[in-house]
Amino acid sequence: MNRIKSLRSSTFLILILFLVAAVLVSGCTDQATEDEPVTELTFGYQPSTHQIAYLAAESNGWWSDDLGPLGVERIRDNVFPTGAPEMQAMLSGEIDVAYVGAAPVVSAISSGLDAKIVAAAQIQGSDIVLRNELPYDSPDDLRGLRIATFPPGTIQDTLLREWLEANDIDPENDVTIVPMGPGDAMTAISANQVNAVFLPHPAPTLIEEEGVGRSVVSSGEIQDDHACCVVAVSGKLIREHPEIVQQIVETHVRATEYTVENPEDAAQIFADDQDWDVEVVRQSITDWDGVWVADPNLIVNSTVDYAQVQYELGYISMPLEQEDLFDLSFYEALDQ
């Protein structure tokens, strides 16, 4: 009997030691994972002058120069036609940092995306463009028309539907809203497959330069100083490598200031990246009502409003608040 008790005691002691060792190993493994260096970052962006700050930093070599000392050896990027596929890529872990519209971030976070907005990129900057042969004196002139814009859940779709409803136009029955990326929408209006488009710059200027249509409403008229593009970063990067996120915000601010101070150079950078006529891009920057900004505090209220509109439209299942969407700490740390 004593021997059995002794064996039981020994077995129990071994089990306890095993569990303690497992916990210690698990803790070491978790720590090793948290401390694992990030050697590669992938950015997402779209072919719009709204997001030139990303391209300005890339063209000047600032991403590599600034993030290299933190262990980032390679910067990659993917171009997306609109925010919806860009957020799908972020949901699947294909990109770490997104230059994207605020509204798609709202939709994606509502769907489970682990990310936060850490900086603004730009406000306003989209136009409703109507074919030249069609009259326009008021929103009522859009009744019965086919209007191409970005897919549901994007800035343009959200703004357009809210504005139409505010003008007693049912976006489901009084007009036909056709979801398209910018290239397809420009082709569609040129081919008279749609009557109008609502697109970010520089697309409106190109349509005007080709003699197809004219801008009749700017997005700033729809909603003054509305949030448009933002910088969103994965939650994993925020939690495990805040020093990298801090540098991303610092570099973004530097690139934004450069873009504001050197619009002609910024136009050339965009034209080179997207193979556009630089004069059309420069004209777009002259024509648009957009403003490049980096301070996320300027867009908090507008972005939360988008969340409410998307909830009312049935795009998301519950309203989202500031704390669900933003991490302002990195931008606020710049002043310290």
N, C-alpha and C positions, 0 to 999 in steps of 0.2 A: 504493500500500500504506500509506504514512504517513497518507494522507487517511482510509483505511478505519479504521486504528487510532485516528485522532483522533476519527472519528465514534463508534466503539465506546466510546472513553473518555468522550466527552461524554454518550452515551446512558446509560452506566453511572452517571455522576455525577448525571444528571438523575433516574435511578431511585432512587439513594440519597437524594437530596434529597426526592423525593416520599414515600419511606417514612418519613423522619424527620419530615416535615411531618404525615403521616398519624398517626404516633404522638403527636405533640404535640397535634394537634387532638383525637384520641381522648382523650388525658389531660385536656384542657380540658373536653371534653364530659362525661366521667365526673365531674370535679370539679363542673361546673355542676349535674349531676344530683344529686350528693350534697348540694350546698349549696342545692338548690331548697327554698324554704320550704314548710312544711305549713300551709295556710290552713283546712283542714277536717278534722275527725276524726269518724268514725262509731263509736259504741259499740253493742254488743249486750247485751241482758239478757233476763231471763225474769220472768213474773208471779208472783214468789215473794218472801216476806219475807226470804228468804236474801240477797237482793241489794239491800236497801234502801239501802245505802251509796251506790250509784250514784244512786238517786233523791234521796237527801238532798242530795248535792252539786249535782244538777241543779236541785232546787227552790230551794236557797239561792243559786243563781247562781255557785257556786264554780268549775265547769268553765270557764265563760266568763271569769270574773274572773282565774283563775289561769293559764289557758293563753293568754289574749289577748295579754299582753306578749311571748309567744314566737312570735307571728305567727298563732295559730289564731283565725280570724275567725268560724268557724261550728262548732257542735257538733250533730251529728245522732245519732239512735238508732233502732234497730230492735228490736222485741220478738219473741221466739221462744218457742214452747210448751215446748221441751225443748232440751237441749244438742246433740243430733245435728244438727238443721237449722242451729243457730247456728254450729257448727263447719264445716258445709258452706259457709255464707256467708263465713266467715273464709278458708277454703281458696280460694274464688273471688275474694277481695279485696274483698268488699262491706263488711266491717267491719274496723276497725283495733284495737279494744280490746274484749275480751269479758268480761263478768261471766257466769260459766258454771261448771258442775260440773267438778271436777278430772278425773273419769274420761273425759268426752268429749274433754278436751284430750289425754289419753293416746292415745285412739284416733286423733284427728286428726293428732297429731305422728307417730304410727306410719305414717299414710297419706301423710306428706309435708308436713304443715302447717309452715310456717316461723314459729314463734312460741315464746314462753316464758311460764311463769307468773312474775309479778313480785311478787305479793302474795296473801295469803289474803283471803277475804271472810267466811267463816263455817264453823263446824264443826257436825256433827250436824244435827238439825232436821227429820227426816222420820219418819212414823209408818205402821205397818201398821194399817189400819182395817178392821174386820170388821163385816158386817151384824149388826144387833142380835139377830136370832133365832138366830144360830149360836153354839154354845158355844166357849169358848177357855180351856184350862188349860195347854197346851203347844204347841210347834210341830207336834206330830203331828196336832193338830186341823185343820191346814191341808191335810192330804192329801185329794186329790180335788177341791179347790176351784179356781175360776177367780180369778186375782189379776191385777188391772190395775196396771201400773207403767210407768215411762218406757222408751223403746226400748233395745235392746242397746247396750252401751257407755256408758251413763249411770251416775251414782252409784247410783241406786236399783236398777237392774237388776243391777249388779255386786254390790252389798251383799246383795241378796235371794238371788241364786243362791249366793253363798258361804255365807251363813247357813243356807240350806236344806240344802246339802250337809254342813255341819258338824253338822247335826242329823239326818243319815242320811235326808234326803228328796231324792229325785232331782228336780231342777227341770225335767227333760225329760219324766218319766213319772209322777211322783207328784202333780204339780200342773199346772195350765195357766196359764202366764204370758202375759198379753195386753198387748202394747206399746201404750201410749196416752199422749197428752198429758194435762195435768191437767184441762182442761175436759171432755174426752170420758170420762175415768175417773170423774169425779164424777157425770156423767150416767149412766154405766153402772152404778155401784153403786146409785144412786137407783132405776134402772129394774129392778134385780135381774138385770142381764145379766152381772154378775160378783159374786162373793161377798165379795171384799175388794179393797182397793187399798193400794199402798205409795207415798205421795206426800209431797212437801215441804209445809211449812206455807206459807200458812194453810189449804190444802185440808182437812186432817184436822179442823180445828175447825169448818169450815163443814158438813162431813158430819155431825158430831156435833150441831151446832146445829139441823140439819134433822131430827134424830131418826132418821136412816137407819142409822148405824153408830156404833162406838165404837173408840177407839184401844186396841190390845192390846199392841203392841210399839213402842217408840221406837227410832230408829236408833242412839242412844247405847248401848242395850242390845245391839244387834247388834254394834257395834264402838265401844268407848269412844273419844271425842274424834276420831272419824274425819274426814278431810278432806271437805268438801263443796264449797262454791263458792269460786272463785278469780278473780283478775284476770289475764287472759292478753293479751299485747301482741304484735303482729306483729314478726317478726325484722327486717324492713326498717326499721320505726320505731326499734327498739332500736339498730340499727347506724348509721343516718343521722341520727337526732335523739334522742340519749340525754337531752338536756336536757328534751325534752317528756315522755319516759317518766318521768324523775325527778319532774317536777311532777305527773304523773298519780298516781304512788305517794304523793306528799305529800298531794295533795288527797283521795285515797282514805282515807288514814290519818285525816285530819281529819274526813271524813264518817263513818267508822266510829266514832270517838270520840263524835261528835255523836249517832249512832244509839243507842249504848250508854247515853249520859247522858240522852237524851230519848226514851224508847221510845214515849210517847204521841204526841209530835209525829211520830215516825217512822211510827207506825201511820196517822196522818192523811195523811201524804205518800203512803204506799202506797195507801190507800183512795181518795184523790183520783185517783191515776194509773190505777188499775185499776177504778174505780167499784165498790168493795166497801163493805159496811157497816163503818164504822170500829170499831164495838163488837166485831164478829166478829174483826177484825184484832187489836185490843187483847187480846181473849181468847186468840187464837192465840199472841201473844207471851208471855202469861202461862203458857200450857199447854206450849209446846214445850220441848225440851231443847237447842235450838240456842244458839250463842254467836257473836256477831259479833266477828271478830278480823281483824287485818291482817297480822300477822307470818307470812311464808311458812315460817319455820323450824318452826312448829308443825305443819305438814302435810306436810313432805317425806317422812317415813317412810311415812305412810299413803298418799300418792299413789304412791310407788314400789311399795307393796304392791298397789295397784289395777292397776298395770302388770303385775305378776306374775300376778294373778288373771285379767286379761284375756288374757294369753298362754296360761295354762292352759285357759281357756274357748275358745281358738281365735279370739278377737276380733282379736288382733294377731299379727303373724308373728314378732316377736322381743321379748324383754324390754327395757324402757327403764330407764335409771338417772337419778339426780338431775340430772346434767349435761345430759341430753337434754331434761329437762322444765322446769328452773328457771333463772332468772337472779336470784340473791339480792342482787346488787350494789347495786341501786337502794334496796332496803329498808335494807341495811346502811349505805348512805351517809347515811341520816337521822341517825345518831348521831355523825357526824363534824362 
